[in-house]
């Protein structure tokens, strides 16, 4: 009997709590004010499906994939304004960026790529290798190589999008081809080493004729474009692709244009460096030589800055 009484009391209390959850009542001057479930539904609508970001100390809902932010939220968490990405642009993740990312192009003439899945507002273009080409890079492939052709020995493993053709071992014939394949690269490396040693000694001897200045931050006379252009090849050789690419990025040259130089001269870093240097000189104008030296100094590449200074000063002395 006591247990049944306690159960009745518990059920009564639970019923009262449920009514209190649906309606909050207060007596004010004899009037009853009720707050229905609409408040709970309004709170649910204000929950951000894609997460939030902070703006001026308060949270705002992120724009969904395929959208970009037009204006931040002002009065409530979900009153920010979003708009769809334009044609040729996308956002694959929720974001609060005012601009969408440009879609990747598969149409570079030397990349041997084609479109596998077109770009949408919420997904970037997916590229793949053209027929009879492959790419062994684990990530997104930028350049596909032609598949190897097997002749008399025949194909052991066919070429795929990720792996080159594997040919059968040669059964007949001498070892002449193998010997040539080994000797020729060795001779080329030795020849390049001799040329490099000759150039280094020549440049070193030229440097001895100049008065050494320990501080490369000395005042330089302004250099016109005509002063630097005759020495672009020497400067490109001194800089190398990595440092020239760093200079171009610091000066705001678009990554696509930098990548184009690399693709246009695959396997020849010297020519790629020279092409990018020409683009940079055209962009900078008459102050290109002075600015190049300053950028190298600021990048803690004082040795190369001094070398470029020496190259340009030879022309000034003449």
C-alpha positions in Angstrom: 0.0 0.0 0.0 2.8 2.4 0.8 4.7 1.5 -2.4 1.5 2.1 -4.4 1.1 5.5 -2.7 4.7 6.4 -3.5 4.2 5.4 -7.1 1.1 7.6 -7.4 3.0 10.5 -5.9 5.9 9.9 -8.3 3.5 9.7 -11.3 1.8 12.9 -10.2 5.1 14.7 -9.8 6.3 13.5 -13.3 3.0 14.7 -14.8 3.5 18.1 -13.2 7.1 18.3 -14.5 5.9 17.4 -18.0 3.4 20.2 -17.9 6.0 22.6 -16.6 8.3 21.6 -19.5 5.6 22.5 -22.1 4.3 25.6 -20.5 5.9 28.0 -18.0 3.1 29.9 -16.1 3.3 33.0 -14.0 0.7 35.0 -12.3 1.1 38.7 -13.0 -1.8 41.0 -11.9 -4.2 38.1 -12.3 -3.2 37.2 -15.8 -1.6 33.9 -16.8 1.3 34.1 -19.3 2.3 30.9 -21.2 5.4 30.1 -23.2 4.6 27.3 -25.7 6.8 24.8 -27.5 7.4 27.4 -30.3 10.3 28.8 -28.3 11.9 25.4 -28.3 11.3 25.0 -32.1 12.8 28.5 -32.7 15.9 27.4 -30.7 16.1 24.3 -32.8 15.9 26.3 -36.1 18.8 28.5 -34.8 21.1 25.5 -34.4 23.8 25.5 -37.0 23.9 22.3 -39.1 27.4 23.0 -40.5 29.1 24.4 -37.3 29.9 27.9 -36.2 32.6 30.6 -36.4 33.3 33.6 -34.2 32.7 37.2 -35.4 33.3 40.2 -33.2 33.0 37.9 -30.1 29.8 36.1 -31.0 29.1 32.8 -32.9 27.6 32.8 -36.4 26.5 29.8 -38.5 29.0 28.7 -41.2 27.9 28.7 -44.8 27.5 25.2 -46.2 29.6 23.5 -48.9 29.1 25.2 -52.3 28.4 28.6 -50.7 30.3 31.7 -49.8 29.7 34.3 -47.1 28.0 37.6 -48.1 27.5 39.1 -44.6 28.1 38.1 -41.0 25.2 37.5 -38.6 24.0 40.5 -36.7 20.9 39.8 -34.5 20.9 36.0 -34.3 23.3 33.2 -34.8 21.7 32.1 -38.1 21.0 35.4 -39.9 24.3 35.5 -41.8 23.9 35.7 -45.5 25.4 33.2 -48.0 25.3 32.9 -51.8 26.2 30.1 -54.2 29.7 29.9 -55.7 30.0 31.2 -59.3 30.6 29.0 -62.3 34.1 27.7 -62.2 34.5 28.1 -58.4 33.7 25.8 -55.5 33.8 25.3 -51.7 34.0 21.6 -50.6 33.6 22.3 -46.9 31.5 24.6 -44.7 33.2 28.0 -44.5 32.9 31.7 -43.8 35.1 32.8 -46.7 33.9 35.7 -48.9 35.4 34.1 -52.1 35.1 30.6 -53.5 38.2 28.6 -54.7 38.9 28.4 -58.4 38.3 25.0 -60.0 41.4 23.0 -60.9 42.0 22.8 -64.7 43.0 19.6 -66.4 43.8 21.3 -69.7 47.5 22.2 -69.5 49.0 21.0 -72.9 52.0 19.3 -71.3 50.3 17.7 -68.3 48.5 14.8 -70.3 45.4 15.1 -68.1 41.7 14.9 -68.8 38.6 15.5 -66.7 37.3 12.5 -64.8 34.7 14.4 -62.7 33.7 18.0 -63.6 33.8 20.7 -61.0 30.7 21.5 -59.1 29.9 24.2 -56.5 30.7 21.8 -53.7 33.5 19.7 -55.3 36.7 20.5 -57.2 37.5 19.0 -60.6 38.9 15.5 -60.5 41.5 14.9 -63.2 43.0 11.6 -64.5 45.7 10.6 -66.9 45.0 10.4 -70.6 45.0 7.0 -72.3 48.5 5.4 -72.4 49.8 7.7 -69.6 50.4 7.1 -65.9 51.2 9.0 -62.7 52.8 7.4 -59.7 52.4 10.4 -57.3 50.4 9.4 -54.2 48.5 12.7 -54.1 46.7 14.7 -56.7 48.6 14.2 -60.0 49.8 17.3 -61.9 51.8 15.6 -64.7 51.2 12.2 -66.4 54.1 10.4 -68.1 53.8 8.3 -71.3 53.6 4.6 -70.7 56.7 2.6 -71.6 56.5 0.7 -74.9 57.7 -2.9 -74.9 59.1 -4.1 -78.2 60.3 -7.7 -78.9 60.3 -8.6 -75.3 56.5 -8.1 -74.9 54.4 -6.8 -72.0 54.7 -8.4 -68.6 52.3 -6.0 -66.6 50.2 -3.5 -68.6 50.3 0.2 -67.9 47.7 1.6 -65.5 46.8 5.1 -64.3 49.2 4.6 -61.3 52.0 2.4 -62.7 54.1 2.2 -65.8 54.3 -0.8 -68.1 56.5 -3.7 -67.0 58.2 -5.4 -69.9 59.5 -9.0 -70.0 63.2 -9.6 -69.6 65.1 -9.8 -72.9 66.0 -13.4 -73.7 68.1 -12.9 -76.8 70.6 -10.3 -78.0 73.8 -8.9 -76.6 74.3 -6.5 -73.7 75.2 -3.6 -76.0 72.0 -1.7 -75.1 72.6 -2.2 -71.3 76.2 -1.0 -71.6 75.2 2.1 -73.5 72.5 2.8 -71.0 75.0 2.7 -68.2 77.9 4.5 -69.8 76.1 7.4 -71.5 74.6 8.8 -68.2 78.0 8.5 -66.5 79.7 10.5 -69.4 77.0 13.1 -69.3 77.4 13.6 -65.5 81.1 13.8 -65.9 80.8 16.4 -68.6 78.3 18.5 -66.6 80.7 18.3 -63.6 83.6 19.6 -65.7 81.5 22.4 -67.2 80.4 23.4 -63.7 83.9 23.4 -62.4 85.1 25.6 -65.2 82.3 28.1 -64.7 83.0 28.1 -60.9 86.7 28.8 -61.4 85.9 31.5 -64.0 83.4 33.2 -61.7 85.9 32.9 -58.8 88.6 34.6 -60.8 86.3 37.4 -61.8 85.3 37.9 -58.2 89.0 38.3 -57.2 89.3 41.3 -59.6 86.6 43.2 -57.6 87.1 44.9 -54.3 85.4 42.7 -51.7 82.8 44.5 -49.6 81.8 42.6 -46.4 78.5 44.4 -46.1 76.3 43.7 -49.1 73.7 46.2 -47.9 75.8 49.1 -49.4 74.1 51.8 -51.5 73.7 50.7 -55.2 73.1 52.9 -58.1 69.6 52.3 -59.6 69.8 49.6 -62.3 67.7 49.9 -65.4 66.1 46.9 -67.1 68.8 47.0 -69.8 71.4 46.5 -67.0 69.9 43.2 -65.8 68.6 41.6 -69.0 72.0 40.7 -70.5 72.8 38.8 -67.3 69.5 36.9 -66.9 71.1 33.6 -67.8 74.0 34.0 -65.2 71.5 35.2 -62.5 69.2 32.3 -63.2 72.1 29.8 -62.9 73.1 31.4 -59.6 69.6 31.5 -58.1 68.3 28.0 -59.0 64.7 27.0 -59.3 63.9 26.9 -55.6 65.1 30.4 -54.8 63.6 31.9 -57.9 60.3 30.3 -57.1 60.5 31.8 -53.6 61.2 35.3 -55.0 58.2 35.0 -57.4 55.8 33.9 -54.6 57.0 36.8 -52.4 56.3 39.2 -55.2 52.8 37.9 -55.9 53.2 36.1 -59.2 50.2 33.7 -59.4 51.0 30.0 -58.6 49.5 28.8 -61.9 52.0 30.9 -63.8 54.9 29.6 -61.7 53.7 26.0 -62.3 53.4 26.7 -66.1 57.1 27.5 -66.2 57.9 24.2 -64.5 55.7 22.3 -66.9 57.1 24.0 -70.0 60.6 22.8 -69.1 60.2 19.4 -67.5 63.5 18.0 -66.5 65.3 21.3 -67.2 65.3 23.4 -64.0 67.7 25.9 -65.5 65.4 26.9 -68.4 62.3 26.9 -66.0 64.3 29.3 -63.7 65.2 31.5 -66.6 61.6 31.8 -67.9 60.3 32.6 -64.5 63.1 35.2 -64.0 62.1 36.9 -67.3 58.5 37.1 -66.2 59.5 38.6 -62.8 61.8 41.2 -64.5 59.0 42.3 -66.8 56.7 42.6 -63.8 59.1 44.6 -61.7 60.4 47.0 -64.4 63.5 49.2 -64.0 64.0 48.4 -60.3 64.2 44.6 -60.8 67.9 44.2 -60.1 67.9 46.3 -56.9 64.7 44.6 -55.7 66.1 41.1 -56.3 69.1 41.8 -54.2 66.9 43.2 -51.4 64.6 40.2 -51.4 67.6 37.8 -51.2 69.0 39.8 -48.3 65.7 39.7 -46.4 65.4 36.0 -47.0 68.8 35.3 -45.3 70.3 34.4 -48.6 73.2 36.9 -48.4 75.6 34.8 -50.2 73.4 34.7 -53.3 72.6 38.4 -52.9 76.3 39.1 -53.0 76.8 36.9 -56.1 73.9 38.7 -58.0 75.4 42.1 -56.9 78.8 41.0 -58.4 77.2 40.0 -61.7 75.3 43.3 -62.0 78.3 45.4 -60.9 80.5 43.9 -63.6 78.1 45.5 -66.2 78.1 48.8 -64.3 81.9 48.9 -64.2 82.0 48.3 -67.9 
